[in-house]
Structure formats: C-alpha cells, structure tokens
Amino acid sequence: MISYEYPLSERIRTLLRLDDLYERAQYFTAKDGPQEHHVALLSVFEILEVAGRADLKSDLLQELERQKHALESLRDNPEISKEALANVLWEIDRTTAKLLQIPGKVGQELRENEWLMGIKQRTSIPGGVCEFDVPSYHYWLHQSAEQHRHDLEIWLAPFLPLRDGIAIVLRLLRESGTPGKHKAVQGVYQQMMAGRMSQMLRIRLERDYQCVPEISANKYALNIRFTVQEGSQRPRVIESDVEFELTFCNL
C-alpha cells in the first residue's frame, strides 16, 4: 500500500513539511559521505526557514495542552489502556517542558552563526558553494564523517523539542480517524462534506495501481482524481475504477 496525506489547514501543512525535513536530515546525517552530509545541512537550513514562524512554538504548546486535557478525560474509560495513556501523557509533559525551555525564536543559535549563515546564503545560488566560493566549507566537507555527524547533531539539537512535539501531534492526528473503503469510478471520486470537520485526509491504495491521487477539498466537497503520467504529456485521469482507503483525521 502507498499512503498519501493531504493537509486541510496551513498549520498541519507546516507540521507535515517539518516532519519530512527532520526525517531527511536525520537519514543523511547517519550516512558517511560528504555529499550526503551536504544534503543533511541543506535540510537543516530548510528546517530553520520553516520553523522560523513566530507562532509555531506557541501553536504547538497550545495543541499539546489541548490534547493533554482530552486524553486525561479518558482515564476512567475501561476500553483505554491505562499504561498506554500514561505513556502518551508523559511524552506530552516531557516535550512541553523542553519547548518551554527554548528561549525566543527556535533556532536562534544558528541564525547567530555567521559561518553557517554565509553558507546558507550561498546555497540559494545554483552551484554557489563550490570550493572556490566557500573554501572553509570545502575544508569542512573533507573532515571525517564523525566530525560531520557531531556538528550536524549540534546544529539539529535546537529543533529536537519541536520535532518531538510535531511527532506527538501527527501521531494522534493519524490515529484519530477510521479508514473507509471507497471506489473512484473511472478515476473520479466526489463526496459532499456536509459539515464534516477534518484537518487531514489520508488515502491508501495498492501499489499495483499505476496512478496517483490529485485532491481538492473545501468545507463543502471533496474531489479526488486519480491520474496517470505518460511520458512528457500532462497527467490524465485514469479510465478504470480505483479502489482506495480514505481516512478523515481530526484532533
């Protein structure tokens, strides 16, 4: 199965982007090659940009507090595992405490690092970090993999509380909905929202289908078109029926 997630709010869109960037940064940091560590640093710069929203930390703290109150109301529910509930509440408390310890804007330490900001500025230019442009960066890339990982972990560290908070919110969001089976007749599916509130849609379909979902949604209707890409032509709607799994996620 292949899963596609579609955010229905700007806040969830930002959290999904950061979640993807964290995963990429950590994946390439764990590698050994200088080119892979270059990609890891580019991902750190992207995290710095996306996380630069002034209200992101406060939004995350408010959402964690809201989820904590909602979960605490389930303590007496016999269908809920007390151990699992206690673990989630502990995660929320620990992450909230770490977020509250962040002084000012997330990643401010990196913004005050002139060497890193010089490299960041050059990365906006195609090929702008060649050895003759930034020889000090060329020198850094020729250090050991252990040194690279040590530095990258230091540069990622200010964002880890944010990453932990995002992971909790997205996990609760993904687990909030109940999947339903649907069929797109000749590649097209429409459903009236009828006041249904949702922050994210999840679509899962078998890998055997040679198509991808194109989603548009508002408070009135959900439209999904399953399209195929043929060479350099524009994508077209598939002519066969597509069975898929749809989940409305909402906290």
C-alpha positions as CSV (number, residue, x, y, z in Angstrom):
1,M,0.0,0.0,0.0
2,I,1.1,3.6,-0.7
3,S,-0.2,6.3,1.7
4,Y,-0.8,9.9,0.7
5,E,-1.5,12.6,3.2
6,Y,-3.3,15.8,2.3
7,P,-3.5,18.7,4.9
8,L,-6.6,20.8,5.1
9,S,-5.1,23.6,7.1
10,E,-1.9,25.7,6.9
11,R,-0.9,24.6,10.4
12,I,-1.0,20.9,9.5
13,R,0.8,21.6,6.2
14,T,3.7,23.2,8.1
15,L,3.9,20.3,10.6
16,L,4.0,17.7,7.7
17,R,6.7,19.7,6.0
18,L,8.8,19.8,9.1
19,D,8.2,16.1,9.8
20,D,9.5,15.3,6.3
21,L,12.5,17.6,6.7
22,Y,13.5,16.1,10.1
23,E,13.4,12.6,8.6
24,R,15.5,13.6,5.6
25,A,18.1,15.5,7.8
26,Q,18.5,12.5,10.2
27,Y,18.7,10.0,7.3
28,F,21.5,11.8,5.6
29,T,23.3,12.7,8.9
30,A,23.6,8.9,9.6
31,K,25.4,8.4,6.3
32,D,29.2,8.6,5.8
33,G,29.8,10.6,2.6
34,P,30.4,14.3,2.4
35,Q,27.8,14.8,-0.3
36,E,25.2,13.1,1.9
37,H,26.2,15.4,4.8
38,H,25.9,18.4,2.4
39,V,22.3,17.3,1.8
40,A,21.8,16.9,5.6
41,L,23.0,20.5,6.1
42,L,20.7,21.8,3.4
43,S,17.8,20.1,5.2
44,V,18.8,21.9,8.4
45,F,18.7,25.2,6.6
46,E,15.2,24.3,5.3
47,I,14.1,23.4,8.8
48,L,15.4,26.7,10.0
49,E,13.3,28.5,7.4
50,V,10.1,26.6,8.0
51,A,10.4,26.7,11.8
52,G,11.0,30.5,11.7
53,R,7.3,31.2,12.0
54,A,7.0,33.2,15.2
55,D,3.8,31.5,16.3
56,L,4.9,27.9,15.6
57,K,6.2,27.1,19.1
58,S,3.2,28.7,20.8
59,D,0.8,26.9,18.5
60,L,2.4,23.6,19.3
61,L,2.3,24.2,23.0
62,Q,-1.4,25.1,22.9
63,E,-2.1,21.9,20.8
64,L,-0.2,19.7,23.2
65,E,-2.0,21.2,26.2
66,R,-5.4,20.7,24.4
67,Q,-4.5,17.0,23.7
68,K,-3.4,16.5,27.3
69,H,-6.8,17.7,28.6
70,A,-8.6,15.5,26.1
71,L,-6.6,12.4,27.0
72,E,-6.9,13.0,30.7
73,S,-10.7,12.8,30.4
74,L,-10.2,9.2,29.2
75,R,-8.6,7.9,32.4
76,D,-11.8,6.2,33.6
77,N,-12.6,4.7,30.2
78,P,-12.3,0.9,30.6
79,E,-11.6,0.5,26.9
80,I,-8.4,2.6,27.2
81,S,-5.1,1.1,28.2
82,K,-4.0,2.9,31.4
83,E,-0.4,2.2,30.6
84,A,-0.6,3.5,27.0
85,L,-2.4,6.6,28.2
86,A,0.1,7.3,30.9
87,N,3.0,6.9,28.4
88,V,1.4,9.4,26.0
89,L,0.7,11.9,28.8
90,W,4.3,11.5,30.0
91,E,5.6,12.2,26.4
92,I,3.4,15.4,26.2
93,D,4.6,16.6,29.6
94,R,8.3,16.0,28.8
95,T,8.1,17.6,25.3
96,T,6.1,20.6,26.7
97,A,8.8,21.2,29.3
98,K,11.5,21.1,26.6
99,L,9.6,23.5,24.4
100,L,9.2,26.0,27.3
101,Q,13.0,25.9,27.8
102,I,13.6,27.3,24.3
103,P,14.5,30.9,24.7
104,G,13.0,33.2,22.0
105,K,12.8,32.1,18.4
106,V,13.5,28.4,17.6
107,G,17.0,28.0,16.0
108,Q,18.2,31.5,17.0
109,E,21.7,30.0,17.8
110,L,22.1,29.0,14.1
111,R,21.0,32.5,12.9
112,E,23.7,34.0,15.0
113,N,26.4,31.6,13.5
114,E,27.9,33.8,10.8
115,W,29.7,30.9,9.1
116,L,26.6,28.9,8.7
117,M,24.5,31.8,7.6
118,G,27.2,32.6,5.0
119,I,26.8,29.1,3.6
120,K,23.0,29.3,3.7
121,Q,23.1,32.4,1.7
122,R,25.4,30.8,-0.9
123,T,23.1,27.7,-1.2
124,S,20.4,29.9,-2.7
125,I,22.7,30.4,-5.7
126,P,22.9,27.3,-8.1
127,G,26.3,25.8,-7.5
128,G,27.1,28.6,-5.1
129,V,29.0,26.5,-2.6
130,C,31.8,25.3,-4.9
131,E,35.3,25.1,-3.3
132,F,36.4,28.4,-4.8
133,D,33.2,30.2,-3.4
134,V,33.4,28.9,0.2
135,P,36.8,27.3,0.8
136,S,36.1,26.9,4.5
137,Y,33.1,24.8,3.7
138,H,35.1,22.8,1.2
139,Y,37.6,22.2,4.1
140,W,34.7,21.1,6.4
141,L,33.4,18.6,3.9
142,H,36.9,17.0,3.9
143,Q,36.8,16.3,7.6
144,S,35.9,12.9,9.0
145,A,32.3,11.5,8.9
146,E,32.4,11.5,12.7
147,Q,33.2,15.2,12.8
148,H,30.4,15.9,10.3
149,R,27.9,14.0,12.4
150,H,29.0,15.7,15.6
151,D,28.5,19.1,14.0
152,L,25.2,18.3,12.3
153,E,23.8,16.9,15.6
154,I,24.7,20.1,17.3
155,W,23.0,22.2,14.6
156,L,19.9,20.0,14.7
157,A,19.7,19.9,18.5
158,P,17.7,23.2,18.9
159,F,14.9,21.8,16.8
160,L,14.6,18.4,18.6
161,P,11.9,19.6,21.1
162,L,9.9,20.9,18.1
163,R,10.4,17.6,16.3
164,D,9.2,15.7,19.4
165,G,6.1,17.9,19.7
166,I,5.3,17.5,16.0
167,A,5.7,13.8,16.2
168,I,3.2,13.5,19.0
169,V,0.6,15.8,17.3
170,L,0.9,14.0,14.0
171,R,0.7,10.5,15.6
172,L,-2.5,11.5,17.4
173,L,-3.9,13.0,14.3
174,R,-3.1,10.0,12.1
175,E,-4.7,7.7,14.7
176,S,-7.8,9.8,15.1
177,G,-9.8,8.6,12.0
178,T,-11.4,5.4,10.9
179,P,-10.4,4.2,7.5
180,G,-13.2,3.5,5.0
181,K,-13.1,1.7,1.6
182,H,-14.2,3.6,-1.5
183,K,-14.2,3.4,-5.2
184,A,-13.4,6.1,-7.7
185,V,-15.4,5.3,-10.8
186,Q,-13.3,5.8,-13.9
187,G,-10.8,7.5,-11.7
188,V,-13.1,10.1,-10.2
189,Y,-14.5,10.3,-6.7
190,Q,-16.6,13.0,-5.0
191,Q,-18.0,13.3,-1.6
192,M,-20.0,16.1,0.0
193,M,-18.5,17.2,3.3
194,A,-21.9,18.0,4.9
195,G,-20.3,19.9,7.7
196,R,-17.7,17.2,8.4
197,M,-14.6,18.8,10.1
198,S,-11.2,17.4,9.1
199,Q,-7.6,18.6,9.4
200,M,-6.1,16.0,7.2
201,L,-7.0,13.3,4.7
202,R,-5.2,10.0,4.3
203,I,-5.5,8.0,1.1
204,R,-4.1,4.5,0.8
205,L,-4.1,2.3,-2.3
206,E,-2.4,-0.8,-3.7
207,R,0.9,-0.3,-5.3
208,D,-0.4,-2.2,-8.3
209,Y,-2.4,0.9,-9.4
210,Q,-0.4,2.9,-11.8
211,C,-1.9,6.2,-10.7
212,V,-1.7,8.9,-8.1
213,P,-4.5,10.9,-6.3
214,E,-5.0,14.6,-7.0
215,I,-7.0,16.1,-4.2
216,S,-9.0,19.2,-3.8
217,A,-11.2,19.9,-0.8
218,N,-13.1,22.6,0.9
219,K,-15.9,22.7,3.6
220,Y,-18.5,21.7,1.0
221,A,-17.0,18.9,-1.1
222,L,-14.0,16.5,-1.5
223,N,-12.9,15.8,-5.0
224,I,-10.3,13.1,-5.9
225,R,-8.9,12.5,-9.4
226,F,-6.6,9.5,-9.9
227,T,-4.2,10.4,-12.7
228,V,-1.5,8.7,-14.7
229,Q,1.6,10.2,-16.1
230,E,2.5,9.2,-19.7
231,G,5.9,10.4,-20.9
232,S,6.1,14.2,-21.1
233,Q,2.4,14.7,-21.6
234,R,0.1,16.3,-19.0
235,P,-1.3,13.8,-16.4
236,R,-4.7,12.4,-17.5
237,V,-7.5,10.8,-15.4
238,I,-7.2,7.0,-15.4
239,E,-10.1,5.3,-17.3
240,S,-10.5,2.4,-14.9
241,D,-12.1,2.2,-11.5
242,V,-9.8,2.6,-8.5
243,E,-10.4,1.1,-5.1
244,F,-8.8,3.0,-2.2
245,E,-8.9,3.6,1.5
246,L,-9.9,7.1,2.8
247,T,-9.5,8.4,6.4
248,F,-10.7,11.8,7.7
249,C,-8.3,12.8,10.5
250,N,-9.2,15.4,13.1
251,L,-8.0,16.3,16.5
